[in-house]
Amino acid sequence: MRMESSEEEDDFPCIESVTPQSKIDSIYQSKTEKGIRKICFELLDLKDAVENLCGNTRTKCLAFLRLSEEVVETEHELNELRKHISAQGILVQDLMNGVCRELDEWSRTSGDVQEANESSRSSDYGDTFVNDMEDENMLFLENIDVLLAEHKIEEVIEAIDAKERSHPELKSSGDTSPTEPSSFKSALSKRKKMLENQLVEITERPSIGIVELKKALSALLKLGKGSLAHQLLVNSYRSRLRKSIEAFLPLCPCYPETYSATLSNLVFSTISLATKESGAMFGDNPVYSNRIIQWAEREIEYFVRLVKEHAPPSDGAPALHAASVCVQASLNHCNALEKQGLKLSKLLLVLLHPYMEEVLELNYIRARKAVLDFASSDEGKPLSPRFASPLSTFATTSDTLLVESGMRFIYIVKEIVEKLTQLVILHFGANILTRISHLFDKYVDSLIKALPGLSEDDNLTELKEPVPFRAETDSQQLALLGTAFTIAEELLPMVVSRIWNVLNESKEVGSENMMPAANNTVELKDWRRQLQHSLDKLRDNFCRQYVVNFIYSRDGDARLDAQIYLSGVGQDTIWDADPLPSLPFQALFGKLQQLATVAGDVLLGREKIQKVLLARLTETVVMWLSDEQEFWSVLEDESAPLQPLGLQQLILDMHFTVEIARFAGYPSRHVHQISSDIIARAVRTFSARGIDPQSALPEDEWFTETAKGAINKLLLGGSGSDTSEIDDEHIIMHDEGMSDSDGSPSSLSSADSSESFASAEMGDLDSPLYLSDPES
């Protein structure tokens, strides 16, 4: 008990005593070292076990490799043995044939008895020979079966080819052989059918490569299955194309404007590869070439259908760009395929034409809505100074909506033209230009609605619809005319110049692929004539409403009434020693002079339009007088008190009108023609009432000089201090470029006339477009 107690005290010393740190370290350090040594021994044992395992694995792997090599060598020896057996069989067959021939010769030289004996022996040898051939054929078929089972296609084909070369009768389709060879032939045909099925199965594998496909098709060609091989070639490329398209279609929404180009590249590159492979493997056989063409046409139809299904909405600008890219890329590919003998451009255009027409029509409708929407904001539609500056000059004299509408029109047309590619312009350019001219005509109609309405014109009721702005003052109306004129003269030709350049270049090149279609030709002068017709319509509506407002008062009473020519002297005539035109024509002179002053400010730098506009206004006045039946019914009434003085006043008014046009510097021949017709009708009317014009009227020179003096007097403020002959100067607007000629007058256009509002001189696109001279 004492000893146990002492041991416990050693292990667990009394709490009163302190154990030194060195003793504690020695105790636990010894235990840690023991544990580490134990772990090290275990790791060494594990290392030995791993090394033994690796060694065993390496040994077994080497043994397996040696065994594989031995198997390969054994197979090679087996094949050599088979070849040797086949060669020995052929040798035996040759020996048998030689023996038979010798026996036949020997039997012919022997006697009758010997001949009979040898015949029996030959029969025995013949039977032996037939049996040997059967054995050889069986061996050959067994060899073919083994090769087919091992899928050794090339070796099977070589063996069959060698057999058929040594036995040509196996290739014949008829049954001219005995029963035994015929049975062998049918057995061989079955093997060839099995080989054909294997080859078809190989070509239909989804993961087959080009090299494997070519080998399989070449094997079919050696078997005499050319048509089947070509069909499998087409089927393989069709399958490849379908897989490529299916992989790409989910990406179409990511590239709405260029997806069609990628799709076109997939389709046409596959067609090109198939055509090259067909030519390389099968030559120029017409049957195979027609099959390729038919397949290519079906693929193009499928391609166009995919383009339509995945295209963006047809009424947007992205759809127009996508369609243009599609046409450009596809036609480029078709042009490349023509070098390979495939002419697919016409088919492609026929298939794409409805789609392109739909996109163009819906974009035209979208553009028309945007152009006519005057209340829409133009933010995000900036124009370069090249296009914005000519229109911004009208911002100070007109409603800002007018200028914004003009800029919006140019922006929309420019956006459409920029989306077009070269080949789209080449094949659809005339259609696009026609739609642009129609769009401009609709824009002009919207401007006409902004003019003051004609209360007496029932044909223009549709123009009385509410519009966002009205051109009430002269400056606003002239700015409206100037806006339309600037668009047609300057901006629109610049925007569409790219279209004309492409069309002109195609004519110069003269290539069949670069020539536009017969229904896609348009002449520049014809297109400009369409613009001119729209401008004529705007100009004539302005002139009519302006003249009507001048002739009729707000109460509807005509200021230019026939009553002023009945009595000869009245409130509207001033006839004394120094006669003047009637008051309405004096007012006309003042209105034209006032309008010319405003036009000089609003249409600064556009003198041609100023002159032609004033000329048209003057024409409209005399046209109204010539066609107004109420005016002539008063004069032609038998109870009307006609006097020579009234006829003299009417003729002076007509001469005064002609002189206004002549000395104002704008064309006067048309005015002169209509005025001459009015004078002739008035002379006939007065002559019918017994008034002799020869005695009652002064000479023509008197009317001319009096009209000139009246103009001079009105310009001088009516002082009458100077009635001398007026110099031939321009008195309303000064321009050195206009002078009147006294050539034969031309007929005056009506309000609906197609007379040119723009110049008829249109030699080329860069020439300026002017407002038409009515004399042209």
C-alpha positions in Angstrom: 0.0 0.0 0.0 2.8 2.3 0.7 4.4 1.6 -2.7 1.2 2.2 -4.6 0.7 5.4 -2.7 4.2 6.6 -3.6 3.6 5.8 -7.3 0.4 7.7 -7.3 2.2 10.6 -5.7 4.8 10.4 -8.4 2.2 10.5 -11.1 -0.1 12.9 -9.4 2.0 15.0 -7.1 0.6 16.7 -4.2 -1.1 19.9 -4.9 1.1 21.7 -2.5 4.2 20.9 -4.7 5.0 22.5 -8.1 6.0 20.3 -11.1 8.9 21.8 -13.1 8.2 22.8 -16.7 11.2 20.7 -17.9 9.7 17.5 -16.5 6.3 18.3 -18.2 8.1 18.9 -21.6 10.1 15.7 -21.3 7.0 13.6 -20.5 4.8 14.9 -23.4 7.7 15.2 -25.9 8.4 11.5 -25.6 4.8 10.7 -26.3 4.7 12.9 -29.4 7.9 11.3 -30.8 6.4 7.9 -30.3 3.3 8.9 -32.2 5.2 10.5 -35.1 7.4 7.4 -35.4 4.4 5.2 -35.6 2.8 7.3 -38.3 6.1 7.3 -40.3 6.2 3.5 -40.2 2.6 3.3 -41.4 3.4 5.7 -44.2 6.4 3.7 -45.3 4.3 0.5 -45.3 1.7 2.4 -47.4 4.4 3.6 -49.8 5.6 0.0 -50.3 2.1 -1.2 -51.0 1.5 1.6 -53.6 4.8 0.8 -55.3 3.9 -2.9 -55.5 0.5 -2.0 -56.9 2.0 0.3 -59.5 4.5 -2.3 -60.5 1.8 -4.9 -60.9 -0.3 -2.5 -63.0 2.6 -1.6 -65.2 3.4 -5.3 -65.7 -0.2 -6.1 -66.6 -0.4 -3.1 -68.9 2.7 -4.2 -70.8 1.4 -7.7 -70.9 -1.9 -6.4 -72.4 0.0 -4.4 -75.0 2.1 -7.4 -76.0 -1.1 -9.5 -76.2 -2.7 -6.8 -78.4 0.3 -6.7 -80.7 0.2 -10.5 -80.9 -3.5 -10.4 -81.8 -2.8 -7.8 -84.6 0.1 -10.0 -85.9 -2.2 -13.1 -85.7 -4.9 -11.3 -87.7 -2.3 -10.2 -90.3 -1.0 -13.8 -90.5 -4.5 -15.0 -90.9 -5.2 -12.6 -93.7 -1.9 -13.7 -95.4 -2.9 -17.3 -95.0 -6.3 -16.6 -96.6 -4.6 -14.9 -99.5 -2.2 -17.9 -99.8 -5.1 -20.3 -99.7 -6.9 -18.3 -102.4 -3.7 -18.3 -104.5 -3.3 -22.0 -104.0 -6.9 -22.6 -105.0 -6.4 -20.6 -108.2 -3.2 -22.6 -108.9 -5.1 -25.9 -108.3 -7.8 -24.7 -110.7 -5.2 -23.9 -113.3 -3.6 -27.3 -112.9 -6.9 -29.1 -113.2 -7.7 -27.2 -116.3 -4.3 -28.2 -117.7 -4.7 -31.8 -116.8 -8.2 -31.9 -118.4 -6.8 -30.5 -121.6 -4.0 -33.1 -121.7 -6.4 -35.9 -121.0 -8.6 -34.7 -123.8 -5.7 -34.7 -126.2 -4.5 -38.1 -125.0 -8.0 -39.6 -125.3 -8.3 -38.5 -129.0 -5.0 -40.4 -129.8 -6.0 -43.6 -127.9 -8.0 -46.5 -129.2 -11.7 -47.1 -128.7 -11.3 -49.1 -125.5 -8.8 -46.7 -124.1 -11.0 -43.9 -125.3 -13.9 -45.3 -123.3 -11.7 -45.8 -120.2 -10.2 -42.4 -120.4 -13.7 -40.9 -120.9 -14.7 -42.3 -117.6 -11.6 -41.0 -116.0 -12.1 -37.6 -117.5 -15.6 -37.6 -116.1 -14.2 -38.3 -112.7 -11.7 -35.6 -113.0 -14.5 -33.2 -114.2 -16.5 -34.0 -111.1 -13.4 -33.3 -109.0 -12.9 -30.0 -110.8 -16.5 -28.9 -110.2 -16.2 -29.8 -106.6 -13.0 -27.8 -106.3 -14.7 -24.7 -107.8 -17.6 -25.0 -105.4 -15.2 -25.2 -102.5 -13.3 -22.2 -103.8 -16.6 -20.2 -104.2 -17.7 -21.2 -100.7 -14.4 -20.1 -99.3 -14.7 -16.7 -101.1 -18.2 -16.1 -99.8 -17.1 -17.0 -96.3 -14.2 -14.5 -96.6 -16.6 -11.9 -97.8 -18.9 -12.6 -94.8 -16.1 -12.2 -92.4 -15.0 -8.9 -94.0 -18.6 -7.6 -93.9 -18.9 -8.6 -90.3 -15.7 -6.6 -89.5 -17.0 -3.6 -91.7 -13.8 -3.7 -93.8 -15.5 -2.0 -96.7 -12.4 -1.4 -98.9 -11.2 -5.0 -98.6 -14.7 -6.3 -99.5 -14.8 -4.1 -102.6 -11.3 -5.2 -103.7 -12.1 -8.8 -103.3 -15.4 -8.6 -105.2 -13.7 -6.5 -107.9 -10.9 -9.0 -108.3 -13.5 -11.9 -108.5 -15.5 -10.1 -111.2 -12.4 -9.3 -113.2 -11.4 -13.0 -113.2 -15.0 -14.1 -113.9 -16.6 -11.5 -116.2 -19.8 -13.6 -116.4 -20.5 -12.5 -112.8 -21.1 -8.9 -114.0 -23.6 -9.9 -116.7 -27.3 -9.4 -115.9 -28.5 -12.5 -117.8 -28.5 -16.1 -116.6 -26.3 -17.9 -119.2 -24.3 -20.0 -116.7 -25.1 -23.4 -115.4 -27.0 -23.8 -112.2 -24.0 -23.8 -109.9 -22.4 -20.5 -111.1 -25.8 -19.0 -111.1 -26.4 -19.8 -107.5 -22.9 -18.4 -106.7 -23.8 -15.2 -108.6 -27.1 -14.8 -106.6 -25.1 -15.3 -103.4 -22.6 -12.8 -104.4 -25.4 -10.3 -105.3 -26.8 -10.7 -101.8 -23.4 -9.9 -100.3 -23.1 -6.8 -102.6 -26.6 -5.7 -101.4 -25.4 -6.1 -97.8 -22.4 -4.0 -98.6 -24.6 -1.4 -100.2 -26.8 -1.2 -97.1 -23.7 -0.8 -94.9 -22.5 2.1 -97.1 -25.9 3.8 -97.0 -26.0 3.4 -93.2 -22.5 5.1 -93.1 -23.6 8.1 -95.2 -26.7 8.6 -93.0 -24.7 8.9 -89.8 -25.3 12.3 -88.2 -21.6 12.7 -87.3 -20.1 11.5 -90.5 -17.2 13.6 -91.8 -16.5 14.8 -95.4 -13.7 12.3 -95.9 -15.8 9.3 -94.7 -18.7 10.4 -96.8 -16.5 10.6 -99.9 -15.1 7.1 -99.3 -18.6 5.7 -98.9 -19.9 7.4 -102.0 -16.8 6.2 -104.0 -17.5 2.7 -102.8 -21.0 2.9 -104.1 -19.7 4.2 -107.4 -17.5 1.1 -107.7 -20.5 -1.0 -107.0 -22.3 0.7 -109.9 -24.7 2.6 -107.7 -24.0 6.1 -109.1 -27.5 7.4 -108.9 -27.9 6.3 -105.3 -24.5 7.7 -104.4 -25.5 11.1 -105.8 -28.8 11.2 -104.0 -27.0 10.3 -100.8 -24.6 13.2 -101.5 -27.6 15.6 -101.9 -29.3 14.2 -98.8 -26.1 14.6 -96.7 -25.7 18.3 -97.6 -29.4 18.9 -97.1 -29.1 17.4 -93.6 -26.0 19.5 -92.8 -27.8 22.7 -94.0 -30.8 22.0 -91.8 -28.7 21.5 -88.7 -26.8 24.7 -89.3 -30.0 26.6 -89.8 -31.6 25.1 -86.7 -28.6 26.1 -84.7 -28.7 29.7 -86.0 -32.4 30.5 -85.9 -32.5 31.1 -82.1 -29.9 33.9 -82.7 -32.0 35.8 -85.3 -33.7 38.1 -82.8 -30.2 39.3 -81.6 -29.4 40.5 -85.2 -32.6 41.7 -86.6 -31.0 43.7 -89.5 -28.2 41.3 -90.5 -29.5 37.9 -89.7 -30.6 37.4 -93.3 -27.1 37.9 -94.6 -25.8 35.1 -92.3 -28.7 32.9 -93.3 -28.0 33.6 -96.9 -24.3 32.7 -96.4 -25.3 29.3 -94.8 -27.7 28.4 -97.6 -25.6 29.5 -100.6 -22.3 28.3 -99.3 -23.8 24.8 -98.8 -25.2 24.8 -102.3 -21.8 25.8 -103.7 -20.0 23.0 -101.8 -22.5 20.4 -102.9 -22.2 21.6 -106.5 -18.4 21.4 -106.4 -18.4 17.9 -104.8 -21.0 16.7 -107.3 -18.9 17.9 -110.2 -15.7 16.4 -108.8 -17.2 12.9 -108.1 -19.8 12.5 -110.8 -18.6 14.8 -113.6 -21.0 16.9 -115.8 -23.7 14.3 -116.1 -26.9 16.2 -117.0 -29.0 14.0 -114.7 -26.9 14.8 -111.7 -26.6 18.5 -112.6 -30.4 18.8 -112.8 -30.8 17.1 -109.5 -28.5 19.7 -107.9 -30.4 22.5 -109.5 -33.8 21.2 -108.3 -32.4 20.8 -104.8 -30.9 24.3 -104.8 -34.2 25.8 -105.9 -36.0 24.0 -103.0 -33.4 25.3 -100.6 -33.8 28.9 -101.9 -37.6 28.7 -101.4 -37.0 27.4 -97.9 -34.5 30.3 -97.3 -37.0 33.0 -98.4 -39.7 31.5 -96.2 -37.3 31.6 -93.2 -36.4 35.2 -94.0 -40.1 36.2 -94.0 -40.8 34.3 -90.8 -38.0 35.8 -88.8 -37.9 39.3 -90.2 -38.7 42.4 -88.0 -42.1 44.1 -88.4 -42.3 45.1 -92.1 -43.5 48.7 -91.3 -40.2 49.6 -89.6 -36.9 50.9 -90.9 -35.0 47.8 -89.5 -37.2 45.6 -91.8 -36.2 47.7 -94.8 -32.6 47.4 -94.0 -32.9 43.6 -93.3 -34.6 43.1 -96.6 -32.0 45.2 -98.4 -29.2 43.2 -96.8 -30.9 40.0 -97.7 -31.3 40.9 -101.4 -27.7 42.2 -101.6 -26.1 39.1 -100.0 -28.3 36.6 -101.8 -27.7 38.1 -105.3 -24.0 38.3 -104.7 -24.0 34.6 -103.9 -26.1 33.9 -106.9 -23.6 35.8 -109.1 -20.8 33.6 -107.7 -22.8 30.4 -108.3 -23.3 31.3 -112.0 -19.6 30.6 -112.5 -20.4 27.0 -111.4 -23.2 26.8 -113.9 -26.1 27.5 -111.5 -28.3 30.4 -112.6 -30.6 31.2 -109.6 -30.8 35.0 -109.7 -34.2 35.1 -111.5 -35.8 32.6 -109.2 -34.5 34.5 -106.1 -35.8 37.8 -107.4 -39.2 36.2 -108.2 -39.4 34.8 -104.6 -38.1 38.0 -102.9 -40.1 40.5 -105.0 -43.4 40.1 -103.0 -41.6 40.4 -99.7 -39.6 43.5 -100.9 -42.8 45.1 -102.2 -44.6 44.5 -98.9 -41.7 46.1 -96.9 -41.5 49.1 -99.3 -45.3 49.6 -99.2 -45.5 49.4 -95.4 -42.5 51.7 -95.0 -44.2 54.1 -97.4 -47.3 54.1 -95.3 -45.3 54.6 -92.2 -43.4 57.5 -93.8 -46.7 59.1 -95.0 -48.1 59.0 -91.5 -45.0 60.5 -90.1 -44.9 63.3 -92.7 -48.5 64.2 -92.2 -48.3 64.2 -88.4 -47.4 67.8 -87.9 -47.9 67.6 -84.1 -45.2 65.0 -83.6 -41.9 65.9 -82.0 -38.8 65.9 -84.1 -36.4 65.2 -81.2 -34.0 62.4 -82.1 -34.3 63.3 -85.8 -31.4 65.6 -86.4 -30.5 66.8 -89.8 -27.0 68.0 -90.9 -26.6 71.7 -91.7 -26.4 70.7 -95.3 -30.1 69.8 -95.2 -31.4 71.9 -92.4 -30.0 75.3 -93.4 -32.0 75.9 -96.6 -35.3 75.3 -94.7 -34.3 77.2 -91.6 -34.4 80.5 -93.6 -38.2 80.3 -93.5 -38.4 79.9 -89.7 -38.7 83.7 -89.1 -41.6 84.3 -91.5 -43.7 81.2 -91.0 -45.0 78.8 -88.3 -42.3 76.6 -86.9 -44.5 73.6 -87.7 -44.0 74.3 -91.4 -40.2 74.2 -91.2 -40.3 71.2 -88.9 -42.6 69.3 -91.3 -40.1 70.0 -94.2 -37.2 68.8 -92.1 -39.2 65.7 -91.1 -40.0 64.9 -94.7 -36.3 65.1 -95.7 -35.2 63.1 -92.7 -37.7 60.3 -93.4 -36.7 60.1 -97.1 -33.1 60.2 -96.2 -33.5 57.4 -93.7 -35.2 55.2 -96.3 -32.5 55.8 -98.9 -29.7 55.1 -96.5 -31.2 51.7 -95.7 -31.0 50.6 -99.4 -28.1 48.5 -100.8 -26.7 48.8 -104.3 -28.5 45.7 -105.7 -31.8 46.7 -104.1 -31.5 50.1 -105.8 -30.7 48.3 -109.1 -33.7 46.1 -109.0 -36.2 48.2 -107.1 -34.9 51.8 -107.6 -37.7 52.9 -110.0 -40.3 51.7 -107.5 -38.7 53.5 -104.7 -38.4 56.8 -106.6 -42.1 56.6 -107.6 -43.0 56.1 -103.9 -40.9 59.1 -102.9 -42.6 61.3 -105.5 -46.0 60.0 -104.2 -44.9 60.9 -100.7 -44.0 64.4 -101.8 -47.4 64.7 -103.5 -49.1 63.8 -100.2 -46.9 66.3 -98.4 -47.9 69.0 -100.9 -51.6 68.1 -100.3 -51.0 68.7 -96.6 -49.5 72.1 -97.4 -52.5 73.0 -99.6 -54.7 72.4 -96.6 -52.8 75.1 -94.7 -53.8 77.7 -97.4 -57.0 79.7 -96.9 -60.0 77.7 -98.2 -61.9 78.5 -101.4 -65.5 78.8 -100.3 -66.8 78.6 -103.8 -64.8 75.5 -104.9 -66.8 72.4 -104.2 -64.0 70.2 -105.6 -61.7 71.1 -102.7 -63.9 70.2 -99.8 -61.4 67.6 -98.7 -58.8 70.4 -98.3 -60.9 72.1 -95.6 -60.0 69.6 -92.9 -58.5 71.0 -89.7 -54.7 71.4 -89.8 -52.3 72.3 -87.1 -51.3 75.6 -88.7 -52.7 78.1 -91.2 -50.8 80.3 -93.6 -53.0 83.4 -93.4 -50.6 86.2 -94.3 -48.8 86.7 -97.6 -45.4 86.0 -95.9 -46.6 82.8 -94.4 -48.1 81.6 -97.7 -44.9 82.5 -99.6 -42.8 80.7 -97.0 -45.1 77.7 -97.5 -44.4 77.8 -101.3 -40.7 78.3 -100.7 -40.5 75.3 -98.4 -42.0 73.0 -101.0 -39.8 74.6 -103.7 -36.7 74.2 -101.7 -37.4 70.5 -101.0 -38.1 69.8 -104.6 -35.2 71.9 -106.0 -32.4 71.4 -103.6 -32.9 68.8 -100.9 -34.7 65.9 -102.5 -32.3 65.7 -105.4 -29.4 65.5 -103.0 -31.1 62.8 -100.9 -31.9 60.6 -103.9 -28.7 61.3 -105.8 -27.3 57.9 -104.6 -30.2 56.1 -106.3 -29.6 57.9 -109.6 -25.9 57.3 -109.4 -26.3 53.5 -109.0 -28.8 53.4 -111.9 -26.6 55.5 -114.2 -23.5 53.4 -113.3 -25.4 50.2 -114.1 -26.2 51.6 -117.6 -22.6 52.5 -118.2 -21.3 49.1 -117.1 -23.7 47.3 -119.3 -23.2 43.9 -117.5 -26.1 41.5 -117.5 -25.9 41.1 -113.7 -25.7 44.9 -113.2 -28.5 45.9 -115.6 -31.9 46.9 -113.9 -35.0 44.9 -114.9 -37.2 46.1 -117.7 -39.9 47.2 -115.2 -37.4 49.0 -113.0 -36.3 51.8 -115.4 -37.3 55.4 -114.9 -36.1 58.6 -116.6 -34.9 61.5 -114.5 -37.1 63.9 -116.5 -40.1 61.7 -115.9 -39.5 61.6 -112.2 -39.0 65.4 -112.0 -42.1 65.9 -113.9 -44.0 64.1 -111.1 -42.5 66.5 -108.6 -43.3 69.4 -110.9 -47.0 68.3 -111.1 -47.2 68.4 -107.3 -45.6 71.9 -107.2 -48.0 73.0 -110.0 -50.9 71.9 -107.8 -49.7 73.9 -104.8 -48.9 77.0 -106.9 -52.3 76.9 -108.7 -54.2 76.5 -105.4 -52.3 79.5 -104.0 -53.0 81.6 -107.1 -56.6 80.7 -107.2 -57.4 81.5 -103.6 -55.3 84.7 -103.9 -57.1 85.9 -107.0 -60.5 84.9 -105.7 -59.9 86.9 -102.5 -58.9 89.8 -104.6 -61.9 89.7 -107.0 -64.6 89.0 -104.5 -65.2 90.9 -101.3 -66.0 89.2 -98.0 -69.7 89.7 -98.8 -69.3 87.7 -102.0 -69.7 90.7 -104.3 -67.4 90.8 -107.3 -65.1 93.8 -107.4 -64.4 93.2 -111.1 -67.9 93.6 -112.5 -69.1 94.1 -116.0 -71.2 97.1 -115.0 -68.0 99.3 -115.1 -67.9 98.8 -118.9 -71.6 99.5 -119.6 -72.0 103.3 -119.1 -68.4 104.0 -119.9 -68.1 106.4 -117.0 -68.6 105.3 -113.4 -67.1 105.0 -110.0 -64.6 102.4 -111.2 -63.5 104.2 -114.4 -61.4 107.3 -114.7 -61.7 108.6 -118.2 -60.5 112.1 -119.0 -57.7 113.7 -120.9 -55.3 111.4 -119.1 -57.2 108.1 -118.9 -56.2 105.4 -116.4 -57.2 101.7 -116.1 -60.3 100.9 -114.1 -60.0 100.8 -110.3 -59.9 97.0 -110.0 -56.9 96.8 -112.3 -55.2 99.6 -110.4 -55.8 97.6 -107.3 -54.3 94.5 -109.0 -51.2 96.5 -109.8 -50.9 97.5 -106.1 -51.5 94.0 -104.9 -48.8 92.5 -107.2 -46.4 95.2 -106.2 -47.0 94.6 -102.5 -46.7 90.8 -103.0 -43.5 91.3 -104.9 -42.0 93.2 -102.0 -42.9 90.5 -99.5 -41.6 87.8 -101.9 -38.3 89.6 -102.2 -37.8 89.2 -98.4 -39.3 85.8 -97.9 -37.9 84.2 -101.1 -34.6 85.9 -101.0 -32.2 84.4 -103.6 -35.1 82.6 -105.4 -35.9 85.2 -108.1 -37.2 82.6 -110.5 -40.0 81.4 -108.3 -40.9 85.1 -107.6 -41.3 86.0 -111.2 -43.1 82.8 -112.2 -45.5 83.1 -109.2 -46.4 86.7 -110.1 -46.8 85.8 -113.7 -49.2 83.0 -112.7 -51.2 85.4 -110.6 -51.6 87.7 -113.5 -52.6 84.9 -115.7 -55.1 83.7 -113.2 -56.8 87.1 -113.2 -57.2 87.3 -117.0 -58.2 83.6 -117.1 -60.9 84.3 -114.6 -62.1 87.2 -116.7 -62.0 85.0 -119.8 -64.0 82.1 -118.3 -66.4 84.1 -116.1 -69.8 83.5 -117.8 -71.7 85.9 -115.5 -69.4 88.7 -116.6 -69.9 88.0 -120.3 -73.7 87.4 -119.9 -74.0 91.0 -118.7 -72.1 92.4 -121.7 -73.8 90.1 -124.2 -77.3 91.0 -122.9 -79.2 92.8 -125.7 -80.7 95.3 -123.1 -77.2 96.3 -121.9 -76.4 99.9 -122.7 -73.1 99.4 -124.5 -71.0 102.5 -125.3 -67.7 102.8 -127.3 -66.1 104.2 -124.1 -66.8 101.0 -122.2 -65.1 98.9 -125.0 -62.1 101.4 -124.9 -61.9 101.0 -121.1 -61.9 97.2 -121.3 -59.2 97.1 -124.0 -57.1 99.6 -122.0 -57.4 97.3 -118.9 -56.1 94.3 -120.9 -53.2 96.3 -122.3 -52.4 97.5 -118.8 -52.3 93.9 -117.6 -50.0 92.9 -120.3 -47.7 95.9 -119.6 -47.6 95.0 -115.9 -46.2 91.5 -116.8 -43.9 92.8 -119.5 -42.2 95.6 -117.5 -42.2 93.6 -114.2 -39.8 91.3 -115.8 -41.8 88.1 -115.8 -43.2 86.3 -118.8 -46.0 88.1 -120.6 -46.8 86.0 -123.7 -49.4 83.9 -122.0 -51.0 87.0 -120.5 -50.9 88.6 -123.9 -52.6 85.7 -125.6 -55.5 85.5 -123.1 -55.9 89.3 -123.1 -56.0 89.2 -126.9 -58.8 86.6 -126.8 -60.7 88.8 -124.3 -60.3 91.9 -126.5 -61.5 89.9 -129.6 -64.6 88.6 -127.8 -65.4 92.1 -126.5 -65.0 93.6 -130.0 -67.4 91.0 -131.4 -69.9 91.7 -128.6 -69.9 95.4 -129.2 -69.9 95.0 -133.0 -73.0 92.9 -132.7 -74.7 95.9 -131.1 -73.8 98.3 -133.9 -70.6 99.8 -132.5 -67.9 100.1 -135.2 -64.5 99.4 -133.5 -62.6 101.0 -136.4 -64.1 104.4 -135.9 -64.7 104.2 -132.2 -61.3 103.0 -131.0 -57.9 104.7 -131.3 -54.8 102.9 -132.6 -53.2 100.0 -130.8 -50.1 102.2 -130.1 -52.3 104.5 -128.1 -53.4 101.8 -125.8 -49.8 100.6 -125.3 -48.5 104.1 -124.6 -51.5 104.9 -122.3 -50.9 101.7 -120.3 -47.2 102.5 -119.9 -48.1 106.0 -118.8 -50.6 104.7 -116.3 -47.9 102.4 -114.8 -45.5 105.4 -114.6 -48.2 107.6 -113.0 -49.1 104.9 -110.4 -45.4 104.4 -109.5 -44.9 108.2 -109.1 -47.9 108.4 -106.7 -50.4 109.6 -109.3 -48.9 113.1 -109.7 -49.1 112.9 -113.5 -46.0 115.1 -113.7 -44.2 112.7 -116.0 -46.1 110.8 -118.7 -43.2 110.4 -121.0 -42.4 107.0 -122.4 -41.3 104.5 -119.8 -38.0 102.9 -120.2 -38.0 99.1 -120.6 -36.9 98.4 -117.1 -38.1 96.0 -114.5 -40.2 98.0 -112.1 -41.4 95.5 -109.6 -38.5 93.2 -109.3 -35.1 93.8 -110.9 -33.4 90.9 -112.4 -31.0 90.8 -115.4 -31.9 87.3 -116.3 -35.5 87.8 -117.5 -36.6 89.4 -120.7 -39.8 89.0 -122.6 -39.9 87.9 -126.2 -42.7 88.6 -128.6 -42.8 85.1 -130.0 -46.0 83.2 -130.6 -48.0 82.8 -127.4 -48.6 79.5 -125.8 -51.8 78.2 -124.4 -52.4 79.0 -120.7 -52.7 76.1 -118.3 -55.7 75.7 -116.1 -55.7 75.1 -112.4 -55.5 71.4 -113.0 -53.0 71.7 -115.8 -49.9 69.6 -116.0 -47.9 72.6 -117.2 -44.5 72.6 -115.6 -44.1 74.4 -112.3 -40.4 73.6 -112.4 -38.0 74.1 -115.3 -38.3 71.7 -118.2 -34.5 71.8 -118.6 -33.4 68.6 -116.8 -30.2 67.5 -118.4 -28.7 65.9 -115.4 -29.3 65.4 -111.7 -27.0 68.2 -110.6 -28.8 70.9 -112.6 -31.0 73.1 -110.4 -34.7 72.7 -110.4 -36.5 76.0 -111.0 -40.1 77.0 -111.0 -41.4 76.7 -114.5 -41.8 79.5 -116.8 -45.3 79.3 -118.3 -43.9 80.2 -121.6 -41.8 77.1 -121.7 
